[in-house]
Amino acid sequence: MSQENRLEKTNRVNLLFDFYELLLTEKQQTFLKYYFHDDFSLGEIAAEFEISRQAVYEHIKRAEQMLEAYEQKLGLLAKQQKADEDLIRLEKLLEGSELSSADKEQALTIIKDLQSL
């Protein structure tokens, strides 16, 4: 797997983790945090928990599959990304519109509020 693909995978897992963390077991949460957030190797995690590297790998793989399954069913990440894209498009439309300055400012404030959610 190329460095770019690894980075994309790490980013996706981290985004999914943000949405579905609480739906994972405590062990899955811990292993994903160590591996993806803290950049621990499988060996380092295995040594920390006194289990085999293969067991750590299987826990992480299973957790990734669970995250993808939750996203497949609930689609929270996809909805968030779509909302972000729509807000950017709306902001660009407002910049070129002929609204009054006050209306533009109010609309842009609403967009900023929505983006911060």
Phi and psi in degrees as GROMACS dihedral restraints (atoms count N, CA, C in turn):
[ dihedral_restraints ]
;  ai    aj    ak    al  type     phi  dphi    fc
    3     4     5     6     1   -72.0    20    10
    4     5     6     7     1   162.9    20    10
    6     7     8     9     1   -59.6    20    10
    7     8     9    10     1   -40.3    20    10
    9    10    11    12     1   -64.7    20    10
   10    11    12    13     1   -42.7    20    10
   12    13    14    15     1   -64.8    20    10
   13    14    15    16     1   -38.7    20    10
   15    16    17    18     1   -62.5    20    10
   16    17    18    19     1   -42.0    20    10
   18    19    20    21     1   -65.2    20    10
   19    20    21    22     1   -42.9    20    10
   21    22    23    24     1   -61.0    20    10
   22    23    24    25     1   -43.2    20    10
   24    25    26    27     1   -63.8    20    10
   25    26    27    28     1   -44.8    20    10
   27    28    29    30     1   -60.3    20    10
   28    29    30    31     1   -44.8    20    10
   30    31    32    33     1   -62.2    20    10
   31    32    33    34     1   -42.8    20    10
   33    34    35    36     1   -64.1    20    10
   34    35    36    37     1   -46.0    20    10
   36    37    38    39     1   -61.1    20    10
   37    38    39    40     1   -42.3    20    10
   39    40    41    42     1   -63.5    20    10
   40    41    42    43     1   -40.4    20    10
   42    43    44    45     1   -65.1    20    10
   43    44    45    46     1   -46.4    20    10
   45    46    47    48     1   -62.2    20    10
   46    47    48    49     1   -39.4    20    10
   48    49    50    51     1   -60.4    20    10
   49    50    51    52     1   -40.0    20    10
   51    52    53    54     1   -59.2    20    10
   52    53    54    55     1   -37.4    20    10
   54    55    56    57     1   -81.1    20    10
   55    56    57    58     1   -40.5    20    10
   57    58    59    60     1  -116.0    20    10
   58    59    60    61     1    12.1    20    10
   60    61    62    63     1   -49.0    20    10
   61    62    63    64     1   -47.4    20    10
   63    64    65    66     1   -70.9    20    10
   64    65    66    67     1   -10.8    20    10
   66    67    68    69     1   -87.8    20    10
   67    68    69    70     1    -7.9    20    10
   69    70    71    72     1   -92.1    20    10
   70    71    72    73     1   160.0    20    10
   72    73    74    75     1   -69.2    20    10
   73    74    75    76     1   163.2    20    10
   75    76    77    78     1   -60.0    20    10
   76    77    78    79     1   -41.0    20    10
   78    79    80    81     1   -65.5    20    10
   79    80    81    82     1   -42.8    20    10
   81    82    83    84     1   -61.7    20    10
   82    83    84    85     1   -43.2    20    10
   84    85    86    87     1   -59.3    20    10
   85    86    87    88     1   -47.4    20    10
   87    88    89    90     1   -62.4    20    10
   88    89    90    91     1   -48.0    20    10
   90    91    92    93     1   -64.6    20    10
   91    92    93    94     1   -41.1    20    10
   93    94    95    96     1   -64.8    20    10
   94    95    96    97     1   -40.4    20    10
   96    97    98    99     1   -61.8    20    10
   97    98    99   100     1   -47.3    20    10
   99   100   101   102     1   -61.6    20    10
  100   101   102   103     1   -45.3    20    10
  102   103   104   105     1   -76.5    20    10
  103   104   105   106     1   -47.2    20    10
  105   106   107   108     1   -94.2    20    10
  106   107   108   109     1   -35.8    20    10
  108   109   110   111     1   -84.9    20    10
  109   110   111   112     1   -47.1    20    10
  111   112   113   114     1   -96.3    20    10
  112   113   114   115     1    -3.4    20    10
  114   115   116   117     1    60.8    20    10
  115   116   117   118     1    36.2    20    10
  117   118   119   120     1   -75.5    20    10
  118   119   120   121     1   149.6    20    10
  120   121   122   123     1   -82.3    20    10
  121   122   123   124     1   165.9    20    10
  123   124   125   126     1   -59.0    20    10
  124   125   126   127     1   -39.9    20    10
  126   127   128   129     1   -63.7    20    10
  127   128   129   130     1   -40.9    20    10
  129   130   131   132     1   -65.5    20    10
  130   131   132   133     1   -40.6    20    10
  132   133   134   135     1   -67.6    20    10
  133   134   135   136     1   -42.8    20    10
  135   136   137   138     1   -59.3    20    10
  136   137   138   139     1   -43.6    20    10
  138   139   140   141     1   -64.6    20    10
  139   140   141   142     1   -40.4    20    10
  141   142   143   144     1   -61.5    20    10
  142   143   144   145     1   -39.2    20    10
  144   145   146   147     1  -104.1    20    10
  145   146   147   148     1     4.4    20    10
  147   148   149   150     1    53.6    20    10
  148   149   150   151     1    49.1    20    10
  150   151   152   153     1  -133.2    20    10
  151   152   153   154     1   174.1    20    10
  153   154   155   156     1   -77.5    20    10
  154   155   156   157     1   157.4    20    10
  156   157   158   159     1   -60.5    20    10
  157   158   159   160     1   -37.1    20    10
  159   160   161   162     1   -62.8    20    10
  160   161   162   163     1   -40.3    20    10
  162   163   164   165     1   -64.1    20    10
  163   164   165   166     1   -41.5    20    10
  165   166   167   168     1   -62.4    20    10
  166   167   168   169     1   -47.0    20    10
  168   169   170   171     1   -56.6    20    10
  169   170   171   172     1   -45.4    20    10
  171   172   173   174     1   -65.4    20    10
  172   173   174   175     1   -39.8    20    10
  174   175   176   177     1   -61.9    20    10
  175   176   177   178     1   -44.2    20    10
  177   178   179   180     1   -66.5    20    10
  178   179   180   181     1   -45.5    20    10
  180   181   182   183     1   -59.9    20    10
  181   182   183   184     1   -45.2    20    10
  183   184   185   186     1   -62.5    20    10
  184   185   186   187     1   -40.9    20    10
  186   187   188   189     1   -65.3    20    10
  187   188   189   190     1   -41.7    20    10
  189   190   191   192     1   -60.7    20    10
  190   191   192   193     1   -42.9    20    10
  192   193   194   195     1   -62.7    20    10
  193   194   195   196     1   -38.5    20    10
  195   196   197   198     1   -64.9    20    10
  196   197   198   199     1   -43.7    20    10
  198   199   200   201     1   -59.2    20    10
  199   200   201   202     1   -45.3    20    10
  201   202   203   204     1   -64.6    20    10
  202   203   204   205     1   -37.8    20    10
  204   205   206   207     1   -65.4    20    10
  205   206   207   208     1   -42.7    20    10
  207   208   209   210     1   -62.7    20    10
  208   209   210   211     1   -41.4    20    10
  210   211   212   213     1   -65.3    20    10
  211   212   213   214     1   -39.4    20    10
  213   214   215   216     1   -59.8    20    10
  214   215   216   217     1   -41.1    20    10
  216   217   218   219     1   -82.1    20    10
  217   218   219   220     1   -41.3    20    10
  219   220   221   222     1  -100.7    20    10
  220   221   222   223     1   -32.7    20    10
  222   223   224   225     1    64.7    20    10
  223   224   225   226     1    27.9    20    10
  225   226   227   228     1   -65.3    20    10
  226   227   228   229     1   -40.6    20    10
  228   229   230   231     1   -65.8    20    10
  229   230   231   232     1   -44.9    20    10
  231   232   233   234     1   -61.5    20    10
  232   233   234   235     1   -41.6    20    10
  234   235   236   237     1   -64.6    20    10
  235   236   237   238     1   -40.7    20    10
  237   238   239   240     1   -64.7    20    10
  238   239   240   241     1   -44.6    20    10
  240   241   242   243     1   -64.1    20    10
  241   242   243   244     1   -39.6    20    10
  243   244   245   246     1   -64.2    20    10
  244   245   246   247     1   -43.5    20    10
  246   247   248   249     1   -62.4    20    10
  247   248   249   250     1   -42.5    20    10
  249   250   251   252     1   -60.8    20    10
  250   251   252   253     1   -44.8    20    10
  252   253   254   255     1   -62.7    20    10
  253   254   255   256     1   -43.0    20    10
  255   256   257   258     1   -63.6    20    10
  256   257   258   259     1   -39.6    20    10
  258   259   260   261     1   -64.3    20    10
  259   260   261   262     1   -39.3    20    10
  261   262   263   264     1   -64.9    20    10
  262   263   264   265     1   -44.7    20    10
  264   265   266   267     1   -62.1    20    10
  265   266   267   268     1   -41.9    20    10
  267   268   269   270     1   -63.6    20    10
  268   269   270   271     1   -42.2    20    10
  270   271   272   273     1   -60.7    20    10
  271   272   273   274     1   -42.6    20    10
  273   274   275   276     1   -65.4    20    10
  274   275   276   277     1   -39.2    20    10
  276   277   278   279     1   -63.0    20    10
  277   278   279   280     1   -41.3    20    10
  279   280   281   282     1   -65.7    20    10
  280   281   282   283     1   -36.3    20    10
  282   283   284   285     1   -62.2    20    10
  283   284   285   286     1   -32.5    20    10
  285   286   287   288     1   -97.1    20    10
  286   287   288   289     1     1.1    20    10
  288   289   290   291     1   -84.3    20    10
  289   290   291   292     1   170.2    20    10
  291   292   293   294     1  -102.7    20    10
  292   293   294   295     1    30.4    20    10
  294   295   296   297     1   -70.2    20    10
  295   296   297   298     1   158.8    20    10
  297   298   299   300     1   -64.5    20    10
  298   299   300   301     1   158.5    20    10
  300   301   302   303     1   -58.7    20    10
  301   302   303   304     1   -40.9    20    10
  303   304   305   306     1   -66.6    20    10
  304   305   306   307     1   -41.6    20    10
  306   307   308   309     1   -66.1    20    10
  307   308   309   310     1   -40.5    20    10
  309   310   311   312     1   -61.6    20    10
  310   311   312   313     1   -44.8    20    10
  312   313   314   315     1   -62.5    20    10
  313   314   315   316     1   -42.4    20    10
  315   316   317   318     1   -64.9    20    10
  316   317   318   319     1   -42.9    20    10
  318   319   320   321     1   -64.3    20    10
  319   320   321   322     1   -42.4    20    10
  321   322   323   324     1   -65.8    20    10
  322   323   324   325     1   -34.2    20    10
  324   325   326   327     1   -64.0    20    10
  325   326   327   328     1   -42.6    20    10
  327   328   329   330     1   -63.0    20    10
  328   329   330   331     1   -42.0    20    10
  330   331   332   333     1   -60.9    20    10
  331   332   333   334     1   -45.9    20    10
  333   334   335   336     1   -60.5    20    10
  334   335   336   337     1   -41.2    20    10
  336   337   338   339     1   -60.6    20    10
  337   338   339   340     1   -43.3    20    10
  339   340   341   342     1   -67.1    20    10
  340   341   342   343     1   -37.7    20    10
  342   343   344   345     1   -66.7    20    10
  343   344   345   346     1   -29.0    20    10
  345   346   347   348     1   -81.1    20    10
  346   347   348   349     1    -8.4    20    10
